[in-house]
């Protein structure tokens, strides 16, 4: 009888210890290594940014929207007027175990010109400014270092004017702005402005793409 009780007692102790360790591991693991993270970036027309970031491995979704302004629930027309203070942005949900925030910034600084104030090509206005809206102190630190590294490398002749600002509120853009390039590939803006950016991006970041791009048509 004593041996049976002793066996039961040991089993209870082992079960309790394993349960405690599992709970502690789950708590620390989930907090220190989140499965999903969010980045919010502005670099001209959000159609261009969405078309590129959606192709990266580790990116779960990309949503076009507005950030950095003073008006609640702005419309595209209001933002386009330049009176609300918002920038056109994309909000990227990604898996940091597959692609890092630094990787996203590397792409970001490749597909737009961070030295033109409130302008990307023919798109002119504060809504087209270059900006990084960070979600955490860690993201801010990565962004600051990224700009410092680019500046030191003298990649651009002119000074980088990209804003680094804490995200306050993100407003999702109207439905017709979502997946715009995917759904409207034959529109003039897509063919003239977005396609060259996508081609350049694919060539430079080929190993990071979800799938191989289609072969370019020979003229």
C-alpha positions in Angstrom: 0.0 0.0 0.0 2.8 2.4 0.9 4.6 1.8 -2.5 1.3 2.5 -4.3 0.9 5.8 -2.5 4.5 6.8 -3.1 4.1 6.1 -6.8 1.0 8.3 -7.0 2.7 11.1 -5.1 5.7 11.1 -7.4 3.4 11.1 -10.5 1.5 14.1 -9.1 4.7 16.0 -8.6 6.0 15.3 -12.1 2.6 16.4 -13.6 2.6 19.6 -11.7 6.2 20.4 -12.7 5.6 19.8 -16.4 2.4 21.9 -16.3 4.2 24.8 -14.7 7.1 24.7 -17.2 4.8 24.5 -20.2 2.7 27.5 -19.0 5.8 29.5 -18.3 7.3 28.6 -21.7 4.1 29.5 -23.5 3.9 32.9 -21.8 7.5 33.9 -22.5 7.6 32.4 -26.0 4.4 34.2 -27.1 5.5 37.5 -25.7 9.0 37.6 -27.0 8.4 36.0 -30.4 5.1 37.2 -31.8 3.9 35.2 -34.8 2.6 38.3 -36.6 3.8 41.9 -36.7 2.5 45.0 -38.4 4.3 47.7 -40.4 2.8 51.0 -41.8 4.7 52.7 -44.6 4.1 55.7 -46.9 6.0 56.2 -50.1 3.8 57.8 -52.7 0.7 56.2 -54.2 -0.4 53.2 -52.0 -1.3 51.2 -55.2 2.4 51.0 -56.0 3.5 49.9 -52.5 0.7 47.3 -52.2 1.6 45.8 -55.6 5.2 45.1 -54.3 4.8 44.1 -50.7 2.0 41.6 -51.4 4.5 39.5 -53.3 7.0 39.0 -50.5 7.3 35.7 -48.6 6.2 36.1 -45.0 3.7 38.9 -45.8 0.2 37.8 -44.8 -1.7 40.8 -46.1 -1.4 44.4 -47.3 -4.1 47.0 -46.7 -4.1 50.4 -48.4 -5.2 53.3 -46.2 -4.4 56.6 -44.6 -2.3 57.7 -41.6 -0.7 60.8 -40.1 -3.6 63.2 -40.4 -6.0 65.2 -38.2 -9.4 64.3 -39.7 -11.3 61.2 -38.5 -12.4 58.6 -41.1 -11.1 60.6 -44.1 -12.3 59.9 -47.7 -10.0 59.5 -50.6 -11.2 62.8 -52.0 -10.4 64.6 -48.7 -6.9 63.1 -48.5 -6.2 63.9 -52.2 -7.0 67.5 -51.5 -4.1 67.7 -49.1 -6.1 69.4 -46.4 -6.4 66.5 -43.9 -2.7 65.9 -43.3 -2.9 62.2 -44.1 -0.5 60.3 -46.2 -1.4 57.4 -48.4 0.0 54.3 -46.6 0.0 50.5 -46.7 -0.3 48.5 -43.6 1.6 45.2 -43.8 0.9 42.2 -41.6 3.9 39.9 -41.7 5.6 37.0 -40.0 8.9 38.2 -38.4 10.1 34.6 -38.4 10.0 34.6 -42.2 10.8 38.2 -43.1 12.1 40.9 -40.8 11.0 44.5 -40.4 14.5 45.5 -41.7 13.8 43.4 -44.8 10.6 45.4 -45.4 12.5 48.7 -45.1 15.1 47.5 -47.5 12.4 47.0 -50.1 10.7 50.2 -49.1 13.8 52.3 -49.8 14.3 50.6 -53.1 10.8 51.2 -54.6 10.5 54.9 -53.9 12.6 58.0 -53.8 13.0 59.0 -50.1 14.7 62.3 -51.0 11.8 64.1 -52.7 9.7 66.1 -50.3 5.9 65.4 -50.7 6.4 64.0 -54.1 6.9 60.7 -56.0 7.3 61.3 -59.7 4.2 63.1 -61.1 2.3 62.5 -57.8 2.7 65.7 -55.8 1.3 66.7 -52.4 1.7 65.9 -48.7 -0.4 62.8 -49.2 2.5 61.3 -51.2 5.2 62.0 -48.6 7.8 59.4 -47.6 7.1 58.2 -44.0 7.6 55.3 -41.6 4.9 55.0 -39.0 6.4 52.8 -36.3 4.3 50.5 -34.0 7.0 50.0 -31.3 10.3 51.5 -30.0 12.0 48.5 -31.7 10.6 49.5 -35.1 11.6 53.1 -34.5 15.2 52.0 -33.8 15.4 49.9 -36.9 14.1 52.7 -39.0 16.5 55.3 -37.6 19.4 52.9 -38.2 18.3 52.1 -41.7 18.3 55.7 -42.7 21.6 56.3 -41.0 23.1 53.3 -43.0 21.7 54.5 -46.3 23.0 58.0 -45.7 26.5 56.8 -44.7 26.6 54.6 -47.9 25.7 57.7 -50.0 23.2 55.8 -52.0 21.3 59.0 -52.7 22.8 62.3 -53.8 20.2 64.3 -51.9 19.2 64.2 -48.2 16.6 61.6 -47.1 13.4 63.3 -46.0 11.5 60.2 -44.8 9.6 61.0 -41.6 9.8 58.6 -38.7 6.6 59.0 -36.7 4.7 56.9 -34.2 1.5 55.5 -35.7 -1.6 57.0 -34.0 -4.5 55.9 -36.2 -4.8 53.9 -39.4 -7.9 54.3 -41.6 -8.5 51.6 -44.2 -9.1 53.1 -47.7 -12.2 52.5 -49.7 -12.8 49.0 -51.2 -11.9 49.9 -54.7 -8.3 50.8 -53.6 -7.6 47.4 -52.3 -5.7 45.0 -54.6 -5.9 47.8 -57.2 -2.9 46.6 -59.3 -4.1 43.0 -59.2 -7.6 43.9 -60.4 -6.7 46.7 -62.8 -3.5 45.7 -64.6 -4.5 47.3 -67.9 -5.2 50.7 -66.4 -2.8 53.4 -67.8 -1.4 54.3 -64.3 -0.7 50.6 -63.6 1.1 50.0 -66.9 3.1 53.3 -66.9 3.9 53.8 -63.2 3.4 50.5 -61.2 4.7 47.9 -63.7 8.2 49.4 -63.9 8.4 49.5 -60.0 7.2 45.8 -59.8 9.7 44.7 -62.4 12.6 46.4 -60.7 11.5 45.0 -57.3 11.2 41.4 -58.7 14.7 41.5 -60.1 16.3 42.8 -57.0 14.4 40.7 -54.4 13.8 37.5 -56.4 14.8 35.1 -53.5 12.2 36.8 -51.2 9.2 36.4 -53.5 6.3 34.0 -52.8 6.5 32.7 -56.3 8.6 33.1 -59.4 7.4 36.0 -61.6 6.2 35.2 -65.1 8.7 35.5 -67.9 8.9 38.9 -69.5 7.5 39.1 -73.0 10.0 39.7 -75.8 9.2 42.6 -78.0 
